[in-house]
Amino acid sequence: MKELKHLNKYFKKYWKKLLIGLFITIVARILQLVMPSYVKESIKVIEDFIASTVTESEAKTLLLEYILIIVGAALLSGVFTFLMRQTIINVSRYIEYDLKNEVFDHYQLLSLNFYKKNRTGDLMNRISEDVSQVRMYAGPALMYGINTATLFICIVPIMFITAPTLAAYTLIPLPILSVLIYKISKVIHERSTVVQEYLSTLSTFTQEVFSGVSVIKAYALEPQINNDLALLAVEGKDKSMSLARVNAWFFPLMVLLIGVSNIFVIYIGGKQFLDGEIESVGVIAEFIIYVNMLTWPVAIIGWLTSIIQRAEASQKRINEFLTESPDIQNTVTAETPITGKIEFKNVSFTYEDTEITALKNISFAINTGETVAILGKTGSGKSTILDLVARLYDVSSGEIYIDNTPITHLNLECLRNAVGAVPQDAFLFSDSIKNNIKFGKETASDEEVVQAAKDAVVHTNIQGFAKGYDTVLGERGITLSGGQKQRVSIARALLKDPVIYLFDDCLSAVDTETEEEILNNLKKASKHKTTLIVSHRVSSAKNADRILVLEDGRLLQEGTHEELNTQEGYYKELYATQLSEKEN
């Protein structure tokens, strides 16, 4: 159970509630033990009446008294059992809440490389299914474990005090049960791990299918996807059935062993009564009740073992991610104000997952308030520059300075708060258009949201929807066209009003007229702001203060539109080509 030690901090956090739960559990079980002894006493009263040692009136009075005690104890035990569940199960929900938050907070700290290596379905499964399995250990398993231990601690001594020989025979099956649990628990642990891992595979598959459903429909791949899912489902069923077969051994074995105990009670107890070793048939009845009271706790051992093994397997999977350290570390706790000056000095960067070198010894400087456009062929390293400025990655070599300070010496939160980024693949959440725009500034007024939408030239489109700004988008903004998604994403960045704007080819899906209008609005909004615009279009770059041209990760050309248009090279050729296309 070493993986489950991670939960100890939560048990310490809620130790008072758990202590109360423990006390309530013990009281509930002690009250439950009232019944067997008074059943014995009731039978003894009947025996005494038959033997004429008590009168009928005395017998009736005693039986009524004992019945009221049994009923009263049962009611009190029920009340305390209810309180026990309310206390311990509630604690398990608190722990589930805390653990989910811990996992989610850690997910947000992890760097982009982590998300490239791990699939979304697996991440979701660990924070949902795996955490739910762990909750079963922190709640039901703990509660029933305490319950079982309390009953054994109370009942076994009473049985030996009452009739030692009968107690010994009655409890013979229990050591056998312990050995069986020890043997089978290992198999359960192995198969539980396999099942939990496979659930992640299934979650990943279905998540990707739902996300890519438009492509599946476009290529008429529904039958193939159905077949793939059927194969996965069959394999998952086989793994689950393999685990179920092991679990299925527990309860029949429990019932068998409890049945053997009852036979021992009746046979040995009856023989001892006939031999005069026990004084009353009531002792046999008492022991039968004790054995049946132990039936559920003994049977539950198998279930508890299964829960603990599943929780161990799930917590191990959770711990694998919790022990993962983010590549990007925030080493500065003090606030570091950003004004927007950016400098790259001999920067090289290689992507860890593909080992592709995106930037090779690049150097340039951007002054505060300057607008710089970055052009180049696909794969030349344009987007990588923006990612490095936002410190989504750290450089492989060289140094990036923001306001003459190494970027790694800046408070990461301050840096990213100073950045307004519009990615090439605009991502919108399944929420209203208004809230998607306000994602950059939650406190913004409706007037500010509308103004940002107007500056992004998407206000008219939004008004065309039946619910306007309250229109709820589909997953990843599927309700909108590509150009509309880009413009809503631009509105989000404009509303944030950051120190540094990062536009990554964010006008590729709009027409040239709309592009020109947006660029004019961006020029006004980004006045005195440092702006980096990545584009494939000269029209997006020609009005920038400077233009950087990249090729194969190297800085090929640098200058203004007029300067580069007089030089032979990539920029002049691109400008001539696009100018010719526009005229045609």
C-alpha positions in Angstrom: 0.0 0.0 0.0 3.0 2.3 -0.4 1.3 4.3 -3.2 -1.7 5.0 -1.0 0.6 6.8 1.5 0.1 9.9 -0.6 -3.4 10.1 1.0 -2.0 10.3 4.6 -1.8 14.1 4.4 -5.6 14.2 3.7 -6.2 11.8 6.6 -4.3 14.2 8.8 -6.2 17.1 7.5 -9.6 15.5 8.4 -8.4 13.6 11.5 -11.0 15.1 13.8 -13.9 14.0 11.6 -12.3 10.5 11.2 -11.8 10.2 15.0 -15.5 11.1 15.5 -16.4 8.5 12.8 -14.2 5.9 14.6 -15.9 6.6 17.9 -19.4 6.4 16.3 -18.5 3.1 14.6 -17.3 1.5 17.8 -20.5 2.6 19.6 -22.7 1.4 16.8 -21.1 -2.1 16.8 -21.1 -2.4 20.6 -24.8 -1.6 20.6 -25.2 -4.3 18.0 -23.7 -6.8 20.4 -26.5 -6.4 22.9 -28.8 -8.6 20.9 -27.0 -12.0 21.0 -26.5 -11.9 24.8 -30.2 -11.0 25.5 -31.4 -13.6 23.0 -29.4 -16.1 25.1 -31.0 -14.7 28.3 -34.4 -14.9 26.7 -34.0 -18.6 25.8 -32.7 -19.2 29.3 -35.9 -17.6 30.8 -37.9 -20.0 28.7 -35.8 -22.9 29.9 -36.3 -21.7 33.5 -40.0 -21.5 33.0 -40.1 -25.0 31.6 -38.1 -26.2 34.6 -40.6 -24.3 36.8 -37.9 -22.2 38.4 -39.7 -19.0 37.4 -43.4 -18.2 37.2 -45.2 -17.4 34.0 -45.7 -13.8 35.1 -42.0 -13.4 35.9 -41.0 -15.0 32.6 -43.3 -12.7 30.6 -41.9 -9.6 32.5 -38.3 -10.7 31.8 -39.0 -11.5 28.1 -40.7 -8.1 27.6 -37.8 -6.3 29.3 -35.3 -8.2 27.1 -37.2 -7.5 23.9 -37.4 -3.8 24.7 -33.6 -3.8 25.4 -33.0 -5.6 22.1 -35.2 -3.2 20.1 -33.8 -0.1 21.8 -30.2 -1.2 21.2 -31.1 -2.0 17.5 -32.6 1.4 17.0 -29.6 3.2 18.7 -27.2 1.1 16.6 -29.1 2.1 13.5 -28.9 5.8 14.4 -25.2 5.5 15.1 -24.6 3.5 11.8 -26.3 6.4 9.9 -24.1 8.9 11.6 -21.1 6.7 10.9 -21.8 6.7 7.2 -22.5 10.5 7.2 -19.2 11.2 8.9 -16.7 8.8 7.1 -18.3 8.8 3.6 -18.4 12.6 3.8 -14.7 12.7 4.6 -14.1 10.5 1.5 -15.9 13.1 -0.6 -13.7 15.8 0.8 -10.6 13.8 0.0 -11.9 13.2 -3.5 -12.4 16.9 -3.9 -8.9 17.7 -2.6 -7.2 15.0 -4.7 -9.0 16.1 -7.9 -8.0 19.7 -7.3 -4.4 18.6 -6.6 -4.2 16.6 -9.8 -5.8 19.4 -11.8 -3.6 22.1 -10.4 -0.6 19.9 -11.2 -1.8 19.4 -14.7 -1.9 23.1 -15.2 1.7 23.5 -14.0 3.0 20.9 -16.4 4.7 22.1 -19.6 3.5 21.6 -23.2 5.9 18.7 -23.7 3.9 16.7 -21.1 0.7 17.2 -23.1 2.5 16.1 -26.3 3.5 12.9 -24.7 0.2 12.0 -23.0 -3.3 11.7 -24.5 -6.3 13.7 -23.3 -8.4 10.6 -22.7 -5.7 9.2 -20.3 -5.5 12.5 -18.5 -9.2 12.6 -18.0 -9.4 9.0 -16.9 -6.8 9.6 -14.1 -8.6 12.6 -12.7 -12.0 11.0 -12.9 -12.1 7.2 -12.8 -8.8 6.7 -10.9 -9.7 9.3 -8.3 -13.1 7.7 -7.9 -11.4 4.3 -7.2 -9.2 6.0 -4.6 -12.2 7.6 -2.9 -13.6 4.1 -2.4 -10.5 3.3 -0.3 -10.8 6.6 1.7 -14.5 6.1 2.4 -16.3 2.7 2.1 -13.1 0.6 2.6 -12.1 2.6 5.6 -15.6 2.5 7.1 -16.2 -1.2 6.6 -12.6 -1.9 7.7 -13.1 -0.2 11.0 -16.5 -1.9 11.3 -15.0 -5.3 10.7 -12.1 -4.8 13.1 -14.4 -3.6 15.8 -16.7 -6.6 15.5 -13.8 -9.0 15.6 -12.2 -7.3 18.6 -15.5 -7.4 20.5 -17.0 -10.7 19.4 -14.1 -13.1 19.5 -13.2 -12.4 23.2 -16.8 -12.7 24.2 -17.1 -16.0 22.4 -14.0 -17.4 24.1 -15.2 -16.2 27.5 -18.6 -17.7 27.0 -17.5 -21.1 25.6 -13.8 -21.5 24.7 -14.0 -24.9 23.0 -17.0 -23.9 20.9 -15.3 -20.6 20.0 -12.2 -22.4 18.8 -14.1 -24.7 16.5 -16.3 -21.8 15.2 -13.3 -19.7 14.3 -11.3 -22.4 12.6 -12.3 -21.3 9.0 -10.9 -17.7 9.5 -7.2 -18.5 9.2 -8.0 -20.4 6.0 -9.8 -17.4 4.8 -6.8 -15.1 5.5 -4.5 -17.4 3.5 -6.9 -17.3 0.5 -7.1 -13.5 0.7 -3.3 -13.2 0.7 -3.0 -15.4 -2.3 -5.7 -13.9 -4.4 -5.0 -10.2 -3.5 -1.8 -10.3 -5.6 -3.7 -11.5 -8.6 -6.4 -8.8 -8.1 -3.7 -6.1 -7.9 -2.1 -7.1 -11.2 -5.4 -7.4 -13.0 -6.8 -4.2 -11.5 -3.8 -2.3 -12.9 -4.4 -3.7 -16.3 -8.1 -2.8 -16.2 -7.5 0.8 -15.1 -4.8 1.3 -17.8 -7.1 -0.1 -20.4 -9.9 2.3 -19.4 -7.5 5.1 -20.3 -7.0 3.6 -23.7 -10.8 3.4 -24.3 -11.3 7.0 -23.0 -8.6 8.3 -25.3 -10.1 6.5 -28.3 -13.6 7.8 -27.7 -12.4 11.3 -27.0 -10.5 11.4 -30.3 -13.5 10.1 -32.2 -15.8 12.7 -30.8 -13.3 15.5 -31.4 -12.7 14.3 -35.0 -16.3 13.4 -35.8 -16.4 15.8 -38.8 -13.4 14.1 -40.4 -14.9 10.6 -39.7 -18.2 11.7 -41.4 -16.4 13.4 -44.3 -14.5 10.2 -45.1 -17.5 7.9 -44.3 -15.4 6.0 -41.7 -18.3 5.2 -39.3 -18.2 1.4 -40.0 -14.5 1.2 -39.5 -14.6 3.3 -36.3 -17.5 1.0 -35.0 -15.3 -2.0 -35.8 -12.3 -0.5 -34.0 -14.5 0.3 -30.9 -16.0 -3.2 -31.0 -12.5 -4.7 -30.9 -11.5 -2.3 -28.0 -14.7 -3.1 -26.2 -14.2 -6.9 -26.5 -10.6 -6.6 -25.3 -11.7 -4.4 -22.4 -14.5 -6.9 -21.6 -11.9 -9.8 -21.5 -9.7 -7.9 -19.1 -12.6 -6.9 -16.9 -13.9 -10.5 -16.9 -10.4 -11.8 -16.0 -10.6 -9.6 -12.9 -14.2 -10.5 -12.2 -13.4 -14.2 -12.3 -10.9 -13.7 -9.5 -13.3 -11.5 -7.5 -16.0 -14.1 -8.0 -14.1 -16.6 -5.9 -14.4 -14.5 -2.7 -18.1 -14.5 -1.8 -18.8 -18.3 -2.5 -15.7 -19.1 -0.3 -16.9 -16.8 2.4 -20.4 -18.3 2.4 -18.9 -21.8 2.4 -16.6 -21.1 5.4 -19.4 -19.3 7.3 -21.6 -22.3 6.6 -18.9 -24.6 8.0 -18.7 -22.4 11.1 -22.5 -22.7 11.6 -22.3 -26.5 11.3 -19.5 -26.5 14.0 -21.7 -24.3 16.3 -24.7 -26.6 16.0 -22.8 -29.9 16.2 -20.1 -29.1 18.8 -22.5 -26.8 20.7 -25.2 -29.5 20.8 -22.8 -32.1 21.9 -21.4 -29.9 24.7 -25.0 -29.1 25.9 -25.8 -32.8 26.0 -22.6 -33.4 27.9 -23.4 -30.6 30.3 -20.4 -28.5 29.3 -22.6 -25.5 28.5 -25.5 -24.6 30.7 -28.1 -23.5 28.1 -29.2 -24.0 24.5 -29.2 -20.2 24.4 -25.4 -20.3 24.1 -25.8 -22.1 20.8 -28.3 -19.5 19.6 -25.9 -16.7 20.8 -23.0 -18.2 18.8 -25.1 -18.7 15.7 -26.0 -15.0 15.9 -22.3 -14.1 16.4 -21.3 -16.2 13.4 -23.9 -14.5 11.2 -22.9 -11.1 12.6 -19.4 -12.0 11.4 -20.7 -13.2 8.0 -20.8 -9.8 6.4 -17.5 -8.6 8.0 -15.8 -11.8 6.8 -17.4 -11.6 3.4 -16.5 -7.9 3.2 -12.8 -8.7 3.6 -12.7 -9.9 0.0 -14.5 -6.8 -1.2 -12.2 -4.6 0.8 -9.2 -6.3 -0.6 -10.5 -5.7 -4.1 -11.2 -2.0 -3.4 -7.7 -1.5 -1.8 -6.0 -3.2 -4.7 -7.9 -1.2 -7.2 -7.2 2.0 -5.2 -3.5 1.1 -5.1 -3.4 0.6 -8.8 -5.2 3.9 -9.5 -3.1 5.9 -7.0 0.0 4.6 -8.6 -1.2 5.9 -12.0 -2.1 9.3 -10.3 1.3 9.5 -8.6 3.1 8.9 -11.9 1.8 12.3 -13.0 2.0 14.0 -9.6 5.7 13.2 -9.5 6.2 14.7 -13.0 8.1 18.0 -12.7 7.2 20.8 -15.1 9.9 21.8 -17.6 9.2 25.4 -17.0 9.9 26.4 -13.4 8.9 29.7 -11.9 12.0 30.6 -9.8 11.0 34.1 -8.9 8.3 34.8 -6.3 8.5 38.7 -6.4 6.5 40.6 -9.0 8.5 41.6 -12.0 6.8 44.4 -14.1 7.1 44.0 -17.8 7.5 47.0 -20.2 7.9 45.0 -23.5 11.5 45.1 -24.7 12.5 41.7 -26.2 16.0 40.5 -27.2 17.2 37.1 -28.5 20.9 36.4 -28.2 22.2 33.4 -30.1 19.1 31.5 -29.4 18.7 27.9 -30.6 15.8 25.6 -29.8 15.2 21.9 -30.4 11.8 20.2 -29.8 12.3 17.4 -27.3 9.6 15.1 -28.8 10.6 15.3 -32.5 14.3 16.4 -32.0 13.7 19.0 -34.7 15.9 22.1 -34.4 13.4 24.9 -35.0 15.8 27.9 -34.3 19.5 28.0 -35.0 21.6 30.7 -33.4 19.1 33.6 -33.9 19.7 37.1 -32.6 17.5 40.2 -32.8 16.1 42.9 -30.6 12.6 44.5 -30.4 12.2 47.8 -28.6 9.2 48.6 -26.3 6.2 49.6 -28.4 7.7 48.3 -31.7 5.7 46.2 -34.1 7.7 43.4 -35.7 6.4 41.0 -38.4 7.9 37.5 -38.8 7.7 35.8 -42.2 9.0 32.6 -43.6 8.1 29.3 -45.1 6.3 26.6 -43.1 8.6 25.1 -40.5 11.0 28.0 -40.5 10.6 28.6 -36.8 8.2 31.6 -36.7 5.7 30.2 -34.2 8.5 28.9 -32.0 9.7 32.5 -31.5 6.3 33.4 -30.1 6.2 30.3 -27.8 9.7 31.2 -26.4 8.6 34.8 -25.7 5.6 33.5 -23.7 8.0 31.0 -22.1 6.0 28.0 -23.1 9.4 26.4 -23.7 12.9 27.2 -22.5 15.7 27.7 -25.0 18.1 24.9 -25.8 21.0 27.4 -25.9 21.5 31.1 -25.9 19.4 33.6 -23.9 16.2 35.6 -24.2 16.0 38.9 -22.4 12.8 40.8 -21.5 13.5 44.4 -20.4 17.2 43.5 -20.2 16.5 40.7 -17.7 16.9 37.0 -18.6 13.5 35.6 -19.2 14.1 32.8 -16.6 14.7 35.5 -13.9 11.2 36.9 -14.4 8.1 35.9 -12.4 6.3 33.5 -14.8 2.9 34.7 -13.9 3.8 38.4 -14.4 5.3 37.5 -17.8 2.2 35.6 -19.0 -0.1 38.2 -17.6 1.8 40.7 -19.8 1.2 38.7 -22.9 -1.9 38.6 -25.1 -1.5 35.6 -27.5 -3.6 34.7 -30.5 -2.6 31.2 -31.7 -2.8 30.0 -35.3 -5.3 27.4 -34.3 -7.8 29.5 -32.4 -9.2 27.7 -29.4 -12.6 28.6 -28.1 -14.4 27.0 -25.1 -17.8 25.5 -25.0 -19.3 28.6 -23.5 -21.0 31.8 -24.6 -19.2 34.1 -27.1 -19.2 36.8 -24.5 -17.4 34.6 -21.9 -15.0 33.5 -24.5 -14.0 37.1 -25.2 -13.9 37.9 -21.5 -11.5 35.0 -21.0 -8.8 37.6 -21.3 -10.4 39.9 -18.8 -13.2 38.5 -16.6 -14.0 41.8 -15.0 -14.7 43.5 -18.4 -18.0 45.3 -19.0 -20.4 44.4 -21.8 -19.4 47.7 -23.5 -15.7 46.7 -23.5 -16.6 43.2 -24.9 -18.5 44.8 -27.8 -15.7 47.3 -28.5 -13.1 44.5 -28.6 -15.4 42.5 -31.0 -15.8 45.6 -33.2 -12.0 46.1 -33.3 -11.7 42.4 -34.3 -14.4 43.0 -37.0 -16.6 40.2 -35.6 -19.3 42.3 -34.0 -21.7 42.2 -37.0 -21.3 38.4 -37.2 -22.1 38.0 -33.6 -25.2 40.2 -33.9 -26.4 37.8 -36.7 -26.8 35.0 -34.2 -30.2 34.5 -32.6 -28.8 35.0 -29.1 -26.0 37.4 -30.0 -23.2 37.5 -27.5 -25.0 34.9 -25.3 -24.7 32.3 -28.1 -23.2 29.1 -26.6 -20.5 27.6 -28.8 -20.0 24.0 -29.5 -16.8 22.2 -28.4 -13.6 24.0 -29.6 -15.9 26.7 -31.1 -17.3 24.4 -33.8 -20.3 26.6 -34.1 -18.2 29.3 -35.8 -16.4 29.4 -39.1 -12.6 29.4 -39.1 -12.4 33.2 -39.7 -15.0 33.9 -37.0 -13.0 31.8 -34.5 -9.8 33.7 -35.3 -11.5 37.1 -34.9 -13.2 36.1 -31.6 -9.7 35.0 -30.4 -8.3 38.4 -31.5 -11.1 40.2 -29.6 -10.1 38.2 -26.5 -6.5 39.4 -26.8 -7.5 43.0 -27.5 -9.8 43.0 -24.4 -6.9 41.9 -22.2 -4.9 44.9 -23.3 -1.5 43.3 -22.6 2.0 44.8 -22.8 3.0 42.3 -25.5 0.9 41.1 -28.4 1.7 37.8 -30.0 -0.3 37.2 -33.2 0.5 33.8 -34.8 -0.9 33.8 -38.4 -4.3 34.7 -36.9 -5.7 36.3 -40.1 -5.1 33.3 -42.4 -8.9 32.5 -42.6 -10.2 36.0 -43.3 -10.4 37.8 -46.7 -8.1 40.6 -47.6 -10.6 43.4 -47.0 -11.4 42.2 -43.5 -7.7 41.6 -42.9 -6.9 45.2 -43.8 -9.6 46.5 -41.5 -8.5 44.4 -38.6 -4.8 45.4 -39.1 -5.8 49.1 -39.0 -7.6 48.5 -35.7 -4.7 46.4 -34.4 -2.3 49.3 -35.2 -4.4 51.6 -33.1 -4.9 49.2 -30.2 -1.3 48.1 -30.1 0.1 51.6 -30.1 2.9 51.8 -27.5 2.6 48.0 -27.2 5.3 45.5 -28.3 3.7 43.5 -31.1 4.9 40.3 -32.9 3.0 39.3 -36.0 3.7 35.9 -37.6 2.2 35.7 -41.1 2.5 34.2 -44.5 1.1 37.3 -46.1 3.1 40.4 -46.9 -0.1 42.5 -46.5 0.0 41.6 -42.8 3.6 42.6 -42.4 4.3 45.5 -44.7 3.2 48.2 -42.2 5.3 46.8 -39.3 8.2 48.8 -38.0 10.5 45.9 -38.9 10.2 42.6 -40.7 12.2 39.4 -39.8 12.4 36.7 -42.5 13.3 33.2 -41.4 14.4 30.2 -43.4 15.1 26.8 -41.9 15.4 28.2 -38.4 17.9 31.0 -39.3 17.4 34.7 -39.7 17.6 35.3 -43.4 16.6 39.0 -43.8 15.8 41.9 -41.5 14.5 45.4 -42.2 11.5 47.5 -43.1 9.1 46.7 -46.0 10.8 49.3 -48.2 14.3 48.1 -47.4 13.5 44.4 -48.0 11.6 45.2 -51.2 14.7 46.7 -52.7 16.8 43.6 -51.9 16.9 40.4 -53.9 15.6 37.5 -51.8 12.7 35.7 -50.3 10.7 38.8 -49.2 10.8 40.6 -52.6 9.8 37.4 -54.4 6.9 36.8 -51.9 5.7 40.3 -52.3 5.8 40.2 -56.1 4.0 36.9 -56.1 1.2 38.0 -53.7 0.8 41.3 -55.5 0.4 39.5 -58.8 -2.2 37.2 -57.3 -4.1 40.1 -55.9 -4.2 41.9 -59.3 -5.4 38.7 -61.0 
